[in-house]
Amino acid sequence: MACRFTFRFVWLLSALCCFSISAAAADAPWPQWRGPQRDAHSPEKGLNLNWEAAEPKLAWIGEGLGEGYASLSCDGDRLYTTGNKDKGQAVLAISEANGSVIWETSLTDQVP
């Protein structure tokens, strides 16, 4: 009887752990280059992959972000990136809702 209870408890605990991990992965932020697992793969389902048939709606155009090439990191309602500005390179936090710069801080006074 004790063996059956232990088996059921371990099975239930394992199932709960797997469920919580998969639920967390679906809502995971994009906190680093190439995504949560650094594999350039999004766990999102049902994405439109045929843009010729149904072009995605433009949400906003970012301005004042600087020049250069940089990737984005996403967490909550903010996007983070870098940009070359007049006074050097900067890190910026951008509103996901409208593209406005929430804050920016200088990294260096030189442009790479």
Distance bins in CASP14 RR format, pairs under 12 A and 6 or more apart:
PFRMAT RR
TARGET T0000
AUTHOR 0000-0000-0000
RMODE 2
METHOD distances of the structure
MODEL  1
1 7 0 0 0 0 0 1 0 0 0 0 0
1 8 0 0 0 0 0 1 0 0 0 0 0
2 8 0 0 0 0 0 1 0 0 0 0 0
2 9 0 0 0 0 0 1 0 0 0 0 0
3 9 0 0 0 0 0 1 0 0 0 0 0
3 10 0 0 0 0 0 1 0 0 0 0 0
4 10 0 0 0 0 0 1 0 0 0 0 0
4 11 0 0 0 0 0 1 0 0 0 0 0
5 11 0 0 0 0 0 1 0 0 0 0 0
5 12 0 0 0 0 0 1 0 0 0 0 0
6 12 0 0 0 0 0 1 0 0 0 0 0
6 13 0 0 0 0 0 1 0 0 0 0 0
7 13 0 0 0 0 0 1 0 0 0 0 0
7 14 0 0 0 0 0 1 0 0 0 0 0
8 14 0 0 0 0 0 1 0 0 0 0 0
8 15 0 0 0 0 0 1 0 0 0 0 0
9 15 0 0 0 0 0 1 0 0 0 0 0
9 16 0 0 0 0 0 1 0 0 0 0 0
10 16 0 0 0 0 0 1 0 0 0 0 0
10 17 0 0 0 0 0 1 0 0 0 0 0
11 17 0 0 0 0 0 1 0 0 0 0 0
11 18 0 0 0 0 0 1 0 0 0 0 0
12 18 0 0 0 0 0 1 0 0 0 0 0
12 19 0 0 0 0 0 1 0 0 0 0 0
13 19 0 0 0 0 0 1 0 0 0 0 0
13 20 0 0 0 0 0 1 0 0 0 0 0
14 20 0 0 0 0 0 1 0 0 0 0 0
14 21 0 0 0 0 0 1 0 0 0 0 0
15 21 0 0 0 0 0 1 0 0 0 0 0
15 22 0 0 0 0 0 1 0 0 0 0 0
16 22 0 0 0 0 0 1 0 0 0 0 0
16 23 0 0 0 0 0 1 0 0 0 0 0
17 23 0 0 0 0 0 1 0 0 0 0 0
17 24 0 0 0 0 0 1 0 0 0 0 0
18 24 0 0 0 0 0 1 0 0 0 0 0
18 25 0 0 0 0 0 1 0 0 0 0 0
19 25 0 0 0 0 0 1 0 0 0 0 0
19 26 0 0 0 0 0 1 0 0 0 0 0
20 26 0 0 0 0 0 1 0 0 0 0 0
20 27 0 0 0 0 0 1 0 0 0 0 0
21 27 0 0 0 0 0 1 0 0 0 0 0
21 28 0 0 0 0 0 1 0 0 0 0 0
21 43 0 0 0 0 0 1 0 0 0 0 0
22 28 0 0 0 0 0 1 0 0 0 0 0
22 43 0 0 0 0 1 0 0 0 0 0 0
22 45 0 0 0 0 0 1 0 0 0 0 0
23 43 0 0 0 0 0 1 0 0 0 0 0
24 36 0 0 0 0 1 0 0 0 0 0 0
24 43 0 0 0 0 0 1 0 0 0 0 0
25 35 0 0 0 0 0 1 0 0 0 0 0
25 36 1 0 0 1 0 0 0 0 0 0 0
25 37 0 0 0 0 1 0 0 0 0 0 0
25 41 0 0 0 0 0 1 0 0 0 0 0
25 42 0 0 0 0 0 1 0 0 0 0 0
25 43 1 0 1 0 0 0 0 0 0 0 0
25 44 0 0 0 0 0 1 0 0 0 0 0
25 45 0 0 0 0 0 1 0 0 0 0 0
26 36 0 0 0 0 0 1 0 0 0 0 0
26 42 0 0 0 0 0 1 0 0 0 0 0
26 43 1 0 1 0 0 0 0 0 0 0 0
26 44 1 0 0 1 0 0 0 0 0 0 0
26 45 0 0 0 0 1 0 0 0 0 0 0
27 36 0 0 0 0 0 1 0 0 0 0 0
27 42 0 0 0 0 0 1 0 0 0 0 0
27 43 0 0 0 0 1 0 0 0 0 0 0
27 44 0 0 0 0 0 1 0 0 0 0 0
27 74 0 0 0 0 0 1 0 0 0 0 0
27 75 0 0 0 0 0 1 0 0 0 0 0
27 76 0 0 0 0 0 1 0 0 0 0 0
28 35 0 0 0 0 1 0 0 0 0 0 0
28 36 1 0 1 0 0 0 0 0 0 0 0
28 37 0 0 0 0 1 0 0 0 0 0 0
28 41 0 0 0 0 0 1 0 0 0 0 0
28 42 0 0 0 0 1 0 0 0 0 0 0
28 43 1 0 0 1 0 0 0 0 0 0 0
28 44 0 0 0 0 1 0 0 0 0 0 0
28 74 0 0 0 0 1 0 0 0 0 0 0
28 75 0 0 0 0 1 0 0 0 0 0 0
28 76 0 0 0 0 0 1 0 0 0 0 0
29 35 0 0 0 0 1 0 0 0 0 0 0
29 36 1 0 0 1 0 0 0 0 0 0 0
29 42 0 0 0 0 0 1 0 0 0 0 0
29 43 0 0 0 0 0 1 0 0 0 0 0
29 72 0 0 0 0 0 1 0 0 0 0 0
29 73 1 0 0 1 0 0 0 0 0 0 0
29 74 1 0 1 0 0 0 0 0 0 0 0
29 75 1 0 1 0 0 0 0 0 0 0 0
29 76 1 0 0 1 0 0 0 0 0 0 0
29 77 0 0 0 0 0 1 0 0 0 0 0
29 78 0 0 0 0 1 0 0 0 0 0 0
29 79 0 0 0 0 0 1 0 0 0 0 0
29 80 0 0 0 0 0 1 0 0 0 0 0
29 96 0 0 0 0 0 1 0 0 0 0 0
30 36 1 0 0 1 0 0 0 0 0 0 0
30 37 0 0 0 0 0 1 0 0 0 0 0
30 38 0 0 0 0 0 1 0 0 0 0 0
30 39 0 0 0 0 0 1 0 0 0 0 0
30 40 0 0 0 0 0 1 0 0 0 0 0
30 41 0 0 0 0 0 1 0 0 0 0 0
30 42 1 0 0 1 0 0 0 0 0 0 0
30 43 0 0 0 0 0 1 0 0 0 0 0
30 44 0 0 0 0 0 1 0 0 0 0 0
30 71 0 0 0 0 1 0 0 0 0 0 0
30 72 1 0 0 1 0 0 0 0 0 0 0
30 73 1 0 0 1 0 0 0 0 0 0 0
30 74 1 0 1 0 0 0 0 0 0 0 0
30 75 1 0 0 1 0 0 0 0 0 0 0
30 76 0 0 0 0 1 0 0 0 0 0 0
30 78 0 0 0 0 0 1 0 0 0 0 0
30 79 0 0 0 0 1 0 0 0 0 0 0
30 80 0 0 0 0 1 0 0 0 0 0 0
30 81 0 0 0 0 0 1 0 0 0 0 0
30 96 0 0 0 0 0 1 0 0 0 0 0
31 37 0 0 0 0 0 1 0 0 0 0 0
31 38 0 0 0 0 0 1 0 0 0 0 0
31 71 0 0 0 0 0 1 0 0 0 0 0
31 72 0 0 0 0 0 1 0 0 0 0 0
31 73 1 0 1 0 0 0 0 0 0 0 0
31 74 1 0 0 1 0 0 0 0 0 0 0
31 75 1 0 1 0 0 0 0 0 0 0 0
31 76 0 0 0 0 1 0 0 0 0 0 0
31 78 0 0 0 0 0 1 0 0 0 0 0
31 79 0 0 0 0 0 1 0 0 0 0 0
31 80 0 0 0 0 1 0 0 0 0 0 0
32 38 1 0 0 1 0 0 0 0 0 0 0
32 39 0 0 0 0 0 1 0 0 0 0 0
32 40 0 0 0 0 0 1 0 0 0 0 0
32 71 0 0 0 0 1 0 0 0 0 0 0
32 72 0 0 0 0 0 1 0 0 0 0 0
32 73 1 0 1 0 0 0 0 0 0 0 0
32 74 0 0 0 0 1 0 0 0 0 0 0
32 75 0 0 0 0 1 0 0 0 0 0 0
32 80 0 0 0 0 0 1 0 0 0 0 0
33 39 0 0 0 0 0 1 0 0 0 0 0
33 40 0 0 0 0 1 0 0 0 0 0 0
33 69 0 0 0 0 0 1 0 0 0 0 0
33 70 0 0 0 0 1 0 0 0 0 0 0
33 71 1 0 1 0 0 0 0 0 0 0 0
33 72 0 0 0 0 1 0 0 0 0 0 0
33 73 1 0 0 1 0 0 0 0 0 0 0
33 74 0 0 0 0 0 1 0 0 0 0 0
33 80 0 0 0 0 0 1 0 0 0 0 0
33 81 0 0 0 0 0 1 0 0 0 0 0
33 82 0 0 0 0 0 1 0 0 0 0 0
34 40 1 0 1 0 0 0 0 0 0 0 0
34 41 0 0 0 0 1 0 0 0 0 0 0
34 42 0 0 0 0 0 1 0 0 0 0 0
34 71 1 0 0 1 0 0 0 0 0 0 0
34 72 0 0 0 0 0 1 0 0 0 0 0
34 73 0 0 0 0 0 1 0 0 0 0 0
35 41 1 0 0 1 0 0 0 0 0 0 0
35 42 1 0 0 1 0 0 0 0 0 0 0
35 43 0 0 0 0 1 0 0 0 0 0 0
35 44 0 0 0 0 0 1 0 0 0 0 0
35 71 0 0 0 0 1 0 0 0 0 0 0
35 72 0 0 0 0 1 0 0 0 0 0 0
35 73 0 0 0 0 1 0 0 0 0 0 0
35 74 0 0 0 0 1 0 0 0 0 0 0
35 75 0 0 0 0 0 1 0 0 0 0 0
36 42 0 0 0 0 1 0 0 0 0 0 0
36 43 1 0 0 1 0 0 0 0 0 0 0
36 44 0 0 0 0 0 1 0 0 0 0 0
36 73 0 0 0 0 0 1 0 0 0 0 0
36 74 0 0 0 0 1 0 0 0 0 0 0
36 75 0 0 0 0 0 1 0 0 0 0 0
37 43 0 0 0 0 1 0 0 0 0 0 0
38 71 0 0 0 0 0 1 0 0 0 0 0
38 73 0 0 0 0 0 1 0 0 0 0 0
40 71 0 0 0 0 0 1 0 0 0 0 0
41 47 0 0 0 0 0 1 0 0 0 0 0
42 49 0 0 0 0 0 1 0 0 0 0 0
42 74 0 0 0 0 0 1 0 0 0 0 0
44 74 0 0 0 0 0 1 0 0 0 0 0
47 54 0 0 0 0 0 1 0 0 0 0 0
47 56 0 0 0 0 1 0 0 0 0 0 0
48 54 1 0 1 0 0 0 0 0 0 0 0
48 55 0 0 0 0 1 0 0 0 0 0 0
48 56 1 0 0 1 0 0 0 0 0 0 0
48 57 0 0 0 0 0 1 0 0 0 0 0
49 56 0 0 0 0 0 1 0 0 0 0 0
50 56 0 0 0 0 0 1 0 0 0 0 0
51 57 0 0 0 0 0 1 0 0 0 0 0
58 99 0 0 0 0 0 1 0 0 0 0 0
59 79 0 0 0 0 0 1 0 0 0 0 0
59 94 0 0 0 0 0 1 0 0 0 0 0
59 95 0 0 0 0 0 1 0 0 0 0 0
59 96 0 0 0 0 1 0 0 0 0 0 0
59 97 0 0 0 0 1 0 0 0 0 0 0
59 98 0 0 0 0 1 0 0 0 0 0 0
59 99 0 0 0 0 1 0 0 0 0 0 0
60 79 0 0 0 0 0 1 0 0 0 0 0
60 94 0 0 0 0 1 0 0 0 0 0 0
60 95 0 0 0 0 1 0 0 0 0 0 0
60 96 0 0 0 0 1 0 0 0 0 0 0
60 97 0 0 0 0 1 0 0 0 0 0 0
60 98 1 0 1 0 0 0 0 0 0 0 0
60 99 1 0 1 0 0 0 0 0 0 0 0
60 100 0 0 0 0 1 0 0 0 0 0 0
60 101 0 0 0 0 0 1 0 0 0 0 0
61 94 0 0 0 0 0 1 0 0 0 0 0
61 98 0 0 0 0 0 1 0 0 0 0 0
61 99 1 0 0 1 0 0 0 0 0 0 0
61 100 0 0 0 0 0 1 0 0 0 0 0
62 72 0 0 0 0 0 1 0 0 0 0 0
62 79 0 0 0 0 1 0 0 0 0 0 0
62 81 0 0 0 0 0 1 0 0 0 0 0
62 83 0 0 0 0 0 1 0 0 0 0 0
62 92 0 0 0 0 0 1 0 0 0 0 0
62 94 1 0 0 1 0 0 0 0 0 0 0
62 95 0 0 0 0 1 0 0 0 0 0 0
62 96 0 0 0 0 0 1 0 0 0 0 0
62 98 0 0 0 0 1 0 0 0 0 0 0
62 99 1 0 1 0 0 0 0 0 0 0 0
62 100 0 0 0 0 1 0 0 0 0 0 0
62 101 0 0 0 0 1 0 0 0 0 0 0
63 92 0 0 0 0 0 1 0 0 0 0 0
63 94 0 0 0 0 0 1 0 0 0 0 0
63 98 0 0 0 0 0 1 0 0 0 0 0
63 99 0 0 0 0 1 0 0 0 0 0 0
63 100 0 0 0 0 1 0 0 0 0 0 0
63 101 0 0 0 0 1 0 0 0 0 0 0
64 81 0 0 0 0 0 1 0 0 0 0 0
64 83 0 0 0 0 1 0 0 0 0 0 0
64 84 0 0 0 0 0 1 0 0 0 0 0
64 85 0 0 0 0 1 0 0 0 0 0 0
64 86 0 0 0 0 0 1 0 0 0 0 0
64 90 0 0 0 0 0 1 0 0 0 0 0
64 92 0 0 0 0 1 0 0 0 0 0 0
64 94 0 0 0 0 1 0 0 0 0 0 0
64 99 0 0 0 0 1 0 0 0 0 0 0
64 100 0 0 0 0 1 0 0 0 0 0 0
64 101 1 0 0 1 0 0 0 0 0 0 0
64 104 0 0 0 0 1 0 0 0 0 0 0
65 72 0 0 0 0 0 1 0 0 0 0 0
65 79 0 0 0 0 1 0 0 0 0 0 0
65 80 0 0 0 0 0 1 0 0 0 0 0
65 81 1 0 0 1 0 0 0 0 0 0 0
65 82 0 0 0 0 1 0 0 0 0 0 0
65 83 1 0 0 1 0 0 0 0 0 0 0
65 84 0 0 0 0 1 0 0 0 0 0 0
65 85 0 0 0 0 1 0 0 0 0 0 0
65 89 0 0 0 0 0 1 0 0 0 0 0
65 90 0 0 0 0 1 0 0 0 0 0 0
65 91 0 0 0 0 0 1 0 0 0 0 0
65 92 1 0 0 1 0 0 0 0 0 0 0
65 93 0 0 0 0 0 1 0 0 0 0 0
65 94 1 0 0 1 0 0 0 0 0 0 0
65 95 0 0 0 0 0 1 0 0 0 0 0
65 99 0 0 0 0 1 0 0 0 0 0 0
65 100 0 0 0 0 0 1 0 0 0 0 0
65 101 1 0 0 1 0 0 0 0 0 0 0
65 102 0 0 0 0 0 1 0 0 0 0 0
65 104 0 0 0 0 1 0 0 0 0 0 0
66 81 0 0 0 0 1 0 0 0 0 0 0
66 82 0 0 0 0 1 0 0 0 0 0 0
66 83 1 0 1 0 0 0 0 0 0 0 0
66 84 1 0 1 0 0 0 0 0 0 0 0
66 85 1 0 1 0 0 0 0 0 0 0 0
66 86 0 0 0 0 1 0 0 0 0 0 0
66 87 0 0 0 0 0 1 0 0 0 0 0
66 88 0 0 0 0 1 0 0 0 0 0 0
66 89 0 0 0 0 1 0 0 0 0 0 0
66 90 1 0 0 1 0 0 0 0 0 0 0
66 91 0 0 0 0 0 1 0 0 0 0 0
66 92 0 0 0 0 1 0 0 0 0 0 0
66 94 0 0 0 0 0 1 0 0 0 0 0
66 101 0 0 0 0 1 0 0 0 0 0 0
66 104 0 0 0 0 1 0 0 0 0 0 0
66 111 0 0 0 0 0 1 0 0 0 0 0
67 81 0 0 0 0 0 1 0 0 0 0 0
67 82 0 0 0 0 0 1 0 0 0 0 0
67 83 1 0 0 1 0 0 0 0 0 0 0
67 84 1 0 1 0 0 0 0 0 0 0 0
67 85 0 0 0 0 1 0 0 0 0 0 0
67 86 0 0 0 0 1 0 0 0 0 0 0
67 88 0 0 0 0 0 1 0 0 0 0 0
67 89 0 0 0 0 0 1 0 0 0 0 0
67 90 0 0 0 0 0 1 0 0 0 0 0
67 111 0 0 0 0 1 0 0 0 0 0 0
67 112 0 0 0 0 0 1 0 0 0 0 0
68 81 0 0 0 0 0 1 0 0 0 0 0
68 82 0 0 0 0 1 0 0 0 0 0 0
68 83 1 0 0 1 0 0 0 0 0 0 0
68 84 1 0 1 0 0 0 0 0 0 0 0
68 85 0 0 0 0 0 1 0 0 0 0 0
68 88 0 0 0 0 0 1 0 0 0 0 0
68 89 0 0 0 0 1 0 0 0 0 0 0
68 90 0 0 0 0 0 1 0 0 0 0 0
68 111 0 0 0 0 1 0 0 0 0 0 0
68 112 0 0 0 0 1 0 0 0 0 0 0
69 81 0 0 0 0 0 1 0 0 0 0 0
69 82 0 0 0 0 1 0 0 0 0 0 0
69 83 0 0 0 0 1 0 0 0 0 0 0
69 84 0 0 0 0 1 0 0 0 0 0 0
69 89 0 0 0 0 0 1 0 0 0 0 0
69 112 0 0 0 0 0 1 0 0 0 0 0
70 79 0 0 0 0 0 1 0 0 0 0 0
70 80 0 0 0 0 1 0 0 0 0 0 0
70 81 1 0 1 0 0 0 0 0 0 0 0
70 82 1 0 1 0 0 0 0 0 0 0 0
70 83 1 0 1 0 0 0 0 0 0 0 0
70 84 0 0 0 0 1 0 0 0 0 0 0
70 89 0 0 0 0 1 0 0 0 0 0 0
70 90 0 0 0 0 0 1 0 0 0 0 0
70 91 0 0 0 0 1 0 0 0 0 0 0
70 92 0 0 0 0 1 0 0 0 0 0 0
70 94 0 0 0 0 0 1 0 0 0 0 0
70 107 0 0 0 0 0 1 0 0 0 0 0
70 112 0 0 0 0 0 1 0 0 0 0 0
71 79 0 0 0 0 0 1 0 0 0 0 0
71 80 0 0 0 0 1 0 0 0 0 0 0
71 81 1 0 0 1 0 0 0 0 0 0 0
71 82 0 0 0 0 1 0 0 0 0 0 0
71 83 0 0 0 0 0 1 0 0 0 0 0
72 78 0 0 0 0 0 1 0 0 0 0 0
72 79 1 0 1 0 0 0 0 0 0 0 0
72 80 1 0 0 1 0 0 0 0 0 0 0
72 81 1 0 1 0 0 0 0 0 0 0 0
72 82 0 0 0 0 1 0 0 0 0 0 0
72 83 0 0 0 0 0 1 0 0 0 0 0
72 91 0 0 0 0 0 1 0 0 0 0 0
72 92 0 0 0 0 0 1 0 0 0 0 0
72 93 0 0 0 0 0 1 0 0 0 0 0
72 94 0 0 0 0 1 0 0 0 0 0 0
72 96 0 0 0 0 0 1 0 0 0 0 0
72 99 0 0 0 0 0 1 0 0 0 0 0
73 79 1 0 0 1 0 0 0 0 0 0 0
73 80 1 0 1 0 0 0 0 0 0 0 0
73 81 1 0 0 1 0 0 0 0 0 0 0
73 82 0 0 0 0 0 1 0 0 0 0 0
73 91 0 0 0 0 0 1 0 0 0 0 0
73 92 0 0 0 0 0 1 0 0 0 0 0
73 93 0 0 0 0 1 0 0 0 0 0 0
73 94 0 0 0 0 0 1 0 0 0 0 0
73 96 0 0 0 0 0 1 0 0 0 0 0
74 80 1 0 0 1 0 0 0 0 0 0 0
74 81 0 0 0 0 1 0 0 0 0 0 0
74 93 0 0 0 0 0 1 0 0 0 0 0
74 94 0 0 0 0 1 0 0 0 0 0 0
74 95 0 0 0 0 0 1 0 0 0 0 0
74 96 1 0 0 1 0 0 0 0 0 0 0
75 93 0 0 0 0 1 0 0 0 0 0 0
75 94 0 0 0 0 0 1 0 0 0 0 0
75 96 0 0 0 0 1 0 0 0 0 0 0
76 93 0 0 0 0 0 1 0 0 0 0 0
76 94 0 0 0 0 0 1 0 0 0 0 0
76 95 0 0 0 0 0 1 0 0 0 0 0
76 96 1 0 0 1 0 0 0 0 0 0 0
76 97 0 0 0 0 0 1 0 0 0 0 0
76 102 0 0 0 0 0 1 0 0 0 0 0
77 93 0 0 0 0 0 1 0 0 0 0 0
77 94 0 0 0 0 1 0 0 0 0 0 0
77 95 1 0 0 1 0 0 0 0 0 0 0
77 96 1 0 1 0 0 0 0 0 0 0 0
77 97 1 0 0 1 0 0 0 0 0 0 0
77 98 0 0 0 0 0 1 0 0 0 0 0
77 99 0 0 0 0 0 1 0 0 0 0 0
77 100 0 0 0 0 0 1 0 0 0 0 0
77 102 0 0 0 0 1 0 0 0 0 0 0
78 91 0 0 0 0 0 1 0 0 0 0 0
78 92 0 0 0 0 1 0 0 0 0 0 0
78 93 1 0 1 0 0 0 0 0 0 0 0
78 94 1 0 0 1 0 0 0 0 0 0 0
78 95 1 0 0 1 0 0 0 0 0 0 0
78 96 1 0 0 1 0 0 0 0 0 0 0
78 97 0 0 0 0 1 0 0 0 0 0 0
78 98 0 0 0 0 0 1 0 0 0 0 0
78 99 0 0 0 0 1 0 0 0 0 0 0
78 100 0 0 0 0 0 1 0 0 0 0 0
78 101 0 0 0 0 0 1 0 0 0 0 0
78 102 1 0 0 1 0 0 0 0 0 0 0
78 103 0 0 0 0 1 0 0 0 0 0 0
79 91 0 0 0 0 0 1 0 0 0 0 0
79 92 0 0 0 0 1 0 0 0 0 0 0
79 93 1 0 0 1 0 0 0 0 0 0 0
79 94 1 0 1 0 0 0 0 0 0 0 0
79 95 1 0 0 1 0 0 0 0 0 0 0
79 96 1 0 1 0 0 0 0 0 0 0 0
79 97 0 0 0 0 0 1 0 0 0 0 0
79 98 0 0 0 0 0 1 0 0 0 0 0
79 99 1 0 0 1 0 0 0 0 0 0 0
79 100 0 0 0 0 0 1 0 0 0 0 0
79 101 0 0 0 0 0 1 0 0 0 0 0
79 102 0 0 0 0 1 0 0 0 0 0 0
80 90 0 0 0 0 0 1 0 0 0 0 0
80 91 1 0 0 1 0 0 0 0 0 0 0
80 92 1 0 0 1 0 0 0 0 0 0 0
80 93 1 0 1 0 0 0 0 0 0 0 0
80 94 1 0 0 1 0 0 0 0 0 0 0
80 95 0 0 0 0 0 1 0 0 0 0 0
80 96 0 0 0 0 0 1 0 0 0 0 0
80 101 0 0 0 0 0 1 0 0 0 0 0
80 102 0 0 0 0 1 0 0 0 0 0 0
80 103 0 0 0 0 0 1 0 0 0 0 0
80 104 0 0 0 0 0 1 0 0 0 0 0
80 105 0 0 0 0 0 1 0 0 0 0 0
81 89 0 0 0 0 0 1 0 0 0 0 0
81 90 0 0 0 0 1 0 0 0 0 0 0
81 91 1 0 0 1 0 0 0 0 0 0 0
81 92 1 0 1 0 0 0 0 0 0 0 0
81 93 0 0 0 0 1 0 0 0 0 0 0
81 94 1 0 0 1 0 0 0 0 0 0 0
81 99 0 0 0 0 0 1 0 0 0 0 0
81 101 0 0 0 0 0 1 0 0 0 0 0
81 102 0 0 0 0 0 1 0 0 0 0 0
81 104 0 0 0 0 1 0 0 0 0 0 0
81 107 0 0 0 0 0 1 0 0 0 0 0
82 88 0 0 0 0 0 1 0 0 0 0 0
82 89 1 0 0 1 0 0 0 0 0 0 0
82 90 1 0 0 1 0 0 0 0 0 0 0
82 91 1 0 1 0 0 0 0 0 0 0 0
82 92 1 0 0 1 0 0 0 0 0 0 0
82 93 0 0 0 0 0 1 0 0 0 0 0
82 94 0 0 0 0 0 1 0 0 0 0 0
82 104 0 0 0 0 1 0 0 0 0 0 0
82 105 0 0 0 0 0 1 0 0 0 0 0
82 106 0 0 0 0 0 1 0 0 0 0 0
82 107 1 0 0 1 0 0 0 0 0 0 0
82 108 0 0 0 0 0 1 0 0 0 0 0
82 111 0 0 0 0 0 1 0 0 0 0 0
82 112 0 0 0 0 1 0 0 0 0 0 0
83 89 1 0 0 1 0 0 0 0 0 0 0
83 90 1 0 1 0 0 0 0 0 0 0 0
83 91 1 0 0 1 0 0 0 0 0 0 0
83 92 1 0 0 1 0 0 0 0 0 0 0
83 94 0 0 0 0 0 1 0 0 0 0 0
83 101 0 0 0 0 0 1 0 0 0 0 0
83 104 0 0 0 0 1 0 0 0 0 0 0
83 105 0 0 0 0 0 1 0 0 0 0 0
83 106 0 0 0 0 0 1 0 0 0 0 0
83 107 0 0 0 0 1 0 0 0 0 0 0
83 108 0 0 0 0 0 1 0 0 0 0 0
83 111 0 0 0 0 1 0 0 0 0 0 0
83 112 0 0 0 0 1 0 0 0 0 0 0
84 90 1 0 0 1 0 0 0 0 0 0 0
84 91 0 0 0 0 0 1 0 0 0 0 0
84 92 0 0 0 0 0 1 0 0 0 0 0
84 106 0 0 0 0 0 1 0 0 0 0 0
84 107 0 0 0 0 1 0 0 0 0 0 0
84 108 0 0 0 0 1 0 0 0 0 0 0
84 109 0 0 0 0 0 1 0 0 0 0 0
84 110 0 0 0 0 1 0 0 0 0 0 0
84 111 1 0 1 0 0 0 0 0 0 0 0
84 112 1 0 0 1 0 0 0 0 0 0 0
85 91 0 0 0 0 0 1 0 0 0 0 0
85 92 0 0 0 0 1 0 0 0 0 0 0
85 101 0 0 0 0 0 1 0 0 0 0 0
85 104 1 0 0 1 0 0 0 0 0 0 0
85 105 0 0 0 0 0 1 0 0 0 0 0
85 106 1 0 0 1 0 0 0 0 0 0 0
85 107 0 0 0 0 1 0 0 0 0 0 0
85 108 0 0 0 0 0 1 0 0 0 0 0
85 109 0 0 0 0 0 1 0 0 0 0 0
85 110 0 0 0 0 0 1 0 0 0 0 0
85 111 0 0 0 0 1 0 0 0 0 0 0
86 106 0 0 0 0 0 1 0 0 0 0 0
86 109 0 0 0 0 0 1 0 0 0 0 0
86 111 0 0 0 0 1 0 0 0 0 0 0
87 104 0 0 0 0 0 1 0 0 0 0 0
87 105 0 0 0 0 0 1 0 0 0 0 0
87 106 1 0 0 1 0 0 0 0 0 0 0
87 107 0 0 0 0 0 1 0 0 0 0 0
87 108 0 0 0 0 1 0 0 0 0 0 0
87 109 1 0 0 1 0 0 0 0 0 0 0
87 110 0 0 0 0 1 0 0 0 0 0 0
87 111 0 0 0 0 1 0 0 0 0 0 0
88 104 0 0 0 0 0 1 0 0 0 0 0
88 105 0 0 0 0 0 1 0 0 0 0 0
88 106 1 0 0 1 0 0 0 0 0 0 0
88 107 1 0 0 1 0 0 0 0 0 0 0
88 108 1 0 0 1 0 0 0 0 0 0 0
88 109 1 0 1 0 0 0 0 0 0 0 0
88 110 1 0 0 1 0 0 0 0 0 0 0
88 111 1 0 1 0 0 0 0 0 0 0 0
88 112 0 0 0 0 1 0 0 0 0 0 0
89 104 0 0 0 0 0 1 0 0 0 0 0
89 105 0 0 0 0 0 1 0 0 0 0 0
89 106 1 0 0 1 0 0 0 0 0 0 0
89 107 1 0 1 0 0 0 0 0 0 0 0
89 108 1 0 1 0 0 0 0 0 0 0 0
89 109 0 0 0 0 1 0 0 0 0 0 0
89 110 1 0 0 1 0 0 0 0 0 0 0
89 111 1 0 0 1 0 0 0 0 0 0 0
89 112 1 0 0 1 0 0 0 0 0 0 0
90 101 0 0 0 0 1 0 0 0 0 0 0
90 103 0 0 0 0 1 0 0 0 0 0 0
90 104 1 0 1 0 0 0 0 0 0 0 0
90 105 1 0 0 1 0 0 0 0 0 0 0
90 106 1 0 1 0 0 0 0 0 0 0 0
90 107 1 0 0 1 0 0 0 0 0 0 0
90 108 0 0 0 0 1 0 0 0 0 0 0
90 109 0 0 0 0 0 1 0 0 0 0 0
90 110 0 0 0 0 0 1 0 0 0 0 0
90 111 0 0 0 0 0 1 0 0 0 0 0
91 101 0 0 0 0 0 1 0 0 0 0 0
91 102 0 0 0 0 0 1 0 0 0 0 0
91 103 0 0 0 0 1 0 0 0 0 0 0
91 104 1 0 0 1 0 0 0 0 0 0 0
91 105 1 0 1 0 0 0 0 0 0 0 0
91 106 0 0 0 0 1 0 0 0 0 0 0
91 107 1 0 1 0 0 0 0 0 0 0 0
91 108 0 0 0 0 0 1 0 0 0 0 0
92 99 0 0 0 0 0 1 0 0 0 0 0
92 100 0 0 0 0 0 1 0 0 0 0 0
92 101 1 0 1 0 0 0 0 0 0 0 0
92 102 0 0 0 0 1 0 0 0 0 0 0
92 103 1 0 0 1 0 0 0 0 0 0 0
92 104 1 0 1 0 0 0 0 0 0 0 0
92 105 0 0 0 0 1 0 0 0 0 0 0
92 106 0 0 0 0 0 1 0 0 0 0 0
92 107 0 0 0 0 0 1 0 0 0 0 0
93 99 0 0 0 0 0 1 0 0 0 0 0
93 100 0 0 0 0 1 0 0 0 0 0 0
93 101 1 0 0 1 0 0 0 0 0 0 0
93 102 1 0 1 0 0 0 0 0 0 0 0
93 103 1 0 1 0 0 0 0 0 0 0 0
93 104 1 0 0 1 0 0 0 0 0 0 0
93 105 0 0 0 0 1 0 0 0 0 0 0
94 100 1 0 0 1 0 0 0 0 0 0 0
94 101 1 0 1 0 0 0 0 0 0 0 0
94 102 1 0 0 1 0 0 0 0 0 0 0
94 103 0 0 0 0 1 0 0 0 0 0 0
94 104 0 0 0 0 1 0 0 0 0 0 0
95 101 1 0 0 1 0 0 0 0 0 0 0
95 102 1 0 1 0 0 0 0 0 0 0 0
95 103 0 0 0 0 0 1 0 0 0 0 0
96 102 0 0 0 0 1 0 0 0 0 0 0
END
